Amino acid sequence: MKTINTITISSIIALFLVSCGESEQPAQVATPELSFEESFQTQLIQAQQGDVIEVPAGTHNFSRSLSLTVPGVTIRGAGMNESILSFVNQVQGAEGLLVTADDFVIEDLAIEDTVGDALKINESTNVTIRRVRTEWTNGPDSENGAYGIYPVQSRNILIEGSVAIGAADAGIYVGQSSQIVVRNSRAEYNVAGIEIENSTYADVYDNVATNNTGGVLVFDLPNLEVQGGQATRVFNNQIYRNNTENFAPEGAIVGNVPPGTGLLVLANDNIEVFENEFWDNGNVNIMVYSFTLGGRTVNDPNYDPFPEQIYIHDNEFRGGGTAPRHRLLMAWHEVAQVNTPNIVWGGLVKEGSDSSNIICLGLDSDASFLNLKGGHDPADVSYDPAPHRCTLPRLSPVEFDFPGDD
């Protein structure tokens, strides 16, 4: 018997449609919705000058670094405790957000738990960082990223109303830059709270630096592309209880900052420190010294390791100096058996230079003072402020048009 193939009605209809030049339409496939991580990076890549990129409230998780190279862009969240960019699961890249773009504004958001630096601004002009929080939420840890808010080799920088917590180097750091304002911000539980390094024309004022290893650092270091740090004013700040143990990773120069340090001025020139409140910084409230203090050598022929024209006046001191941790201060303390004076000068000067006016304390200062005279003999020191009862020309305010201001 022959076998008869059966054809279903649907098959007959399909064959009829094909013969008439028609075919079955493929099923519509839904386009998968982009994650916020993907859509945000896309917005950064496709941004045009003048764009405002919004970050809604909530915690947004990122596994890769973000970057922006388009000038004239604003990134705006709903608040530093509302709009959070979390990198706790980061597997690619170092920074949280890397910006190389002029006329940049970022405000009202947080960047948390990055593998490396949280917010890095590189080679940019006209930058406003307003009400931004950077934080490593596990507390002080050498595994944390190095820098929180980190503009470098940039110009016209405003950092205001911001918070930096937990950086293994510096919470708020501006390096190799010029025309800088850091104000109304808070740095806490970092190795260095606020650091101005190898930079010129900086105003650091109305900030709080507390619970760091060192509260405020004004450094000039060798072997960097930009040198000659000078003209920084540090004023109207509260710098207190910076007694956190140093948790910088091995090899970092900030690892040399002794716990309990309020303000360190290292190898910088033309610095004015006034109307700050210092209290309960266990090592020392203010220390000024040469890069070569303690025997460190310099192999950069273009580098000047000696601070000059440091004007410290009209500050308020309460407590502090009860637990010296700088190596030379510890040796001195073994002999003196008293608390560290409020202002300490390393005492080294450039060969052949005039030592007058290197440190000026004003004409009527009553702040306690210690000159370590190079630290060669812990018993051969001076407490006499008379040679330093002098004044220096007041530095001018840093002024420029802040991007993002109405």
C-alpha positions, 0 to 999 in steps of 0.5 A, a space after each residue: 500500500 502506498 503511504 499518503 503524506 498528510 498536509 495540515 491546513 496551516 501548511 497549505 495556507 503557508 504554501 499558498 502565501 509563499 506562492 503569492 509572494 508573501 512570507 511569514 513575518 519574523 517575531 519581533 525581538 525586544 531590544 534589551 534595556 541598557 543598564 545605568 552603567 552602560 547608558 551613563 558611559 554612553 552619555 559621557 562618550 556621546 556628550 556635546 559641549 553644554 550638556 548636563 548629565 543627570 545622575 538620579 538618586 540611588 546607588 548605581 553600581 559600576 564594574 569599569 572606570 568611567 571617562 570624559 574627554 568632552 569640554 563644557 559638560 556638567 555631571 549633576 546628581 541629586 545630592 552627595 548622599 542620594 546619588 551614589 556611583 559605587 565601584 565596590 565590584 570594580 573589575 576594570 580600570 583604576 579610577 572611578 571617573 577620569 576627566 580630561 576636559 576643560 570647563 567641567 562641573 561635577 556636583 551633588 553626588 558621591 563616588 565610593 569604593 574605587 580600586 584606585 583614585 575616585 575622581 581624577 581630573 587631568 590636564 584640564 582648565 576651569 574645573 568646579 567640584 561642588 558638593 562631591 563626596 568620595 569615600 572608601 566605606 570600609 574605613 582606613 585601609 592600605 588597600 583603599 585607593 590613593 586619592 579621593 578628589 584629585 585634580 592634577 596638572 590643571 588650572 582654575 580649580 574650585 573644590 567646595 562643599 565636598 567630603 573626602 573619606 578614607 583615601 590611602 594617600 590624600 583625600 583632597 589633593 591638588 598637584 602640579 596645578 595653579 589657581 586653586 581654591 579649596 573651601 568649605 570642605 571636610 577631609 576625614 580618615 585619610 592619610 593626608 586630609 588636604 594636600 597642595 603639592 608642587 602647585 602655585 596660587 592656592 587658597 585653602 580656607 573654611 575647611 575641616 580636617 580631622 581624624 587624618 594622619 596629617 590634616 593639611 600638607 603643603 608640599 613641593 617634591 623633586 623629580 616631578 614635571 612641575 616644581 616650585 610650589 609657592 603662594 599658598 594661603 591656609 586660613 580659617 580652617 579647623 585642623 584638629 585630632 589628626 591622630 589616625 595611624 598612617 595606613 599608606 601603602 609601602 613606598 608612598 612618600 606620604 607614608 612618612 607623615 607622622 600620625 598626629 600632624 596638623 599642618 606640614 609645610 615641606 620645601 614650599 615658598 611664600 606660604 601664609 598660615 593664619 586664623 586657623 584653629 589647631 587642637 589636639 594634634 598629638 605629634 605637632 600642630 604646625 611643622 615646617 622643614 626642608 626635604 633634606 631634614 633627617 638626611 634625605 638626599 636630592 638627586 634632582 638638580 632643578 629642585 630647591 628643597 628649602 622652605 622660605 618666606 613662611 608667614 604664620 600668624 594669628 592662629 589659635 592653638 589648644 592642646 596637641 604635641 602630647 605624643 611626638 611621632 616624627 623621628 627627630 621630635 621623638 629624639 628631642 622629646 626624650 631629652 626635653 620631656 615636654 610637649 611639642 611646641 605649637 610651631 616647629 621649624 626644622 632649622 635647615 637653610 640653603 647654604 649661603 642664604 640669609 636665614 632671616 625671614 624664612 619663618 615669620 610669626 608676626 610681631 606679637 606672637 605668643 605661640 610656643 616655638 621650637 627650632 630643631 637646628 637641623 636635628 643633629 643634636 636633640 639637646 641643641 635646639 632653640 625655643 626663642 621666637 625672637 628671631 622670628 618676630 617679623 612680618 612678610 607681605 600678605 599674599 593676594 587672594 586667588 581669584 578667577 571665574 568659577 565654572 558653574 556659578 550663576 
